[in-house]
Each structure stands twice: as structure tokens, then as C-alpha cells.
Amino acid sequence: MTEPWLRRAARRALVLGVRGRSARGSEWGEALIGEFEETSGSWDAVRWTVSGLRATRRTMRIPRWVRIRRRAVVAVVALAVIAVPVNAYAAGVASIPSGAMEPTLNIGDRVLVDKLSFHWTGLDHGDIVLMTVEGDTWIKRVIGLPGDVIACRGGAVHRNGARIDEDYLRAGTVTECSAVTVPPGEFYVLGDHREASNDSRRLGTFATSAVTGRVLGHMWPVWPAH
Amino acid sequence: MPDSSPQTLKVFGSLLDDPSAWHYGYGLSKQTGLAPGTLYPILARLVERDLLETRWEPSDQPGRPPRHLYRLTGDGLELARDRLAAAKPRAGANPITATPRTAS
């Protein structure tokens, strides 16, 4: 008759807890493993394992460098957890000001905005950004970065000669624009609601310094209506 | 007073049942009613203070791990008897005024 799986699982858990990745554990851990075979049935085995692992935690001596490393990790994580809400300049919640990004984002949607890290990571094609233009807050999508050649052909946007796949647009959307090469330090933006967005098609490229934040995700509504 | 917690006294009692014999961990656990999480730290402390000696016994069954055995040392026997005696209320004494003992 084969051994019940629960008993086997209990043994495996005990051995793993005592030995980890090594072939042998502490003397007391090995003692517990030895006595495991004396347990009768599955539940006795489970109790032995659960209580035995507690004993191993108490009597096991973790190498000093592992202890220090673990404490360092815990400290860093704790600091990060404290620092994120405290640093209001790093992230925030914004309300979408216009319908320029429909259907992706609607007026009044609340989004999480990264106000800081994009300065280090840079902006990417497809990023949705908040910009300040003549005192107003705009929300647009990054289409062209410095050096990109943006053009429109057959109702679709082309970047550096290749048609870009804009699956976020409403079906049947037509984009028309005049060709432009994005100068250094500037970028080309379009709102997803092409019919109702005032953007780089009319106003040309913008300085990247106009960007105040990068949209990370929806906060409200939780599931955007498409 | 060290080594006089109720759990430690149970371990002493069990070991003194057969003072010259080697005891197995599983047996001690069942006899004292202490789970290994409680028992083994007690055993470890006693070993550290040279009150308990240990040895390994290879299993006669192939593939089975060796077993760890325990026996009170001379010092251990003395201390164990001492602590158990101190825990018993003196015969005829008023239970309320019997020597108070603090669990350690």
C-alpha cells in the first residue's frame, strides 16, 4: 500500500524547512527528520512537521551574512513602503480634463500619474502624457520622439516610413497630418479622439519639458467602458 | 530559577523514569505530551549546558534516516532530581505557604 500523499507532503515540507537547498540541515533539524518516521498516520505526521518547523526556526543558526542581507532587504522594502505615499511629488491621481483621448480615457476618469520616474526612463511611443500648454492641462499620446519622421498616408499614421498599429483608436478613425521630423528635445503628440483633439497636427511638436506626468493606469472607473 | 518551567519538569520526569537509558525524541514527545516545537528547544538548552548528552543511532532499515538519542549526564541527573523535588509541595506542609516557585 502506498504512503498517503499527506504524509509524504508533510515529510517533504519538514525536509525542505530543515535543509533548504543543502544536503543536510542543523543537528536538531536532522533529529526531527529522523523522528518523523516514528509518526503514525498522516495527521500525526502533519503535527510533527508543523511543530518541528517551529523548533527549527528557534534552534537554527542562520549564517551571519544571510541575516544581514535579509535585514537589509526588509529595511529597503519598509522604506519604499513608507516613502511612496509620503512623496507626493512622485505620483498622484489626476482627473482626465477633456475628451481628446476617447475612447481610451473619458472626461472625469481618474488615472494614476507618474510624475517623476519618466524623467529618468524617458518617454516611449504610446505613452499617454499630461502636458501643460499655455496654462491648460492636456492629455495626449506620444507618437513621435526626437528624430522620428511622422507622416500620414491613407488615413493612418506612419512613423519612420512604417505604418504604426493604433489598436486603441475607434474603428474607422482617419488621421490626416503633414509630414514632420521631430526636432531634438521635442515630441509629437496626438489625442486618441482624432476628430476632437487639438494636437501636433495643428500645433506642431512640443517641448518635452511641457510634460508633467505619465499616465500609469486607471483608478476610476475600474473597468473603462469601451 | 532556571530549568524549572512546567514543560522542563515534564522532560526531567520522563528522562528520570529510566535514568540510565537513552531516550528517543518521539518517545519523549508522546510521554511528556509536548509538541516537538516545545520539546526540542528544551533538549537543545539542556545539551548546551552539558546536562544532557546525545548520540546518533543509524537505522537498521535501509533508506531510513538515523535517530537522535538523549540521556541525562551526571550533572543533569543531579539537577533534574533537584528541580523535581523543589517542585513537589513538602509532605504535610500547608499548600498555600509551600515554597513558591517561579517558572523561568
Interface residues (C-beta under 8 A of the other chain):
Chain A: E27 W28 E30 A31 L32 I33 G34 E35 E37 E38 T39 R47 W48 V50 S51 G52 L53 R54 A55 R58 T59
Chain B: Y24 G25 Y26 G27 S29 A35 P36 G37 T38 L39 Y40 P41 L43 A44 S59 R64 P65 P66 R67 H68
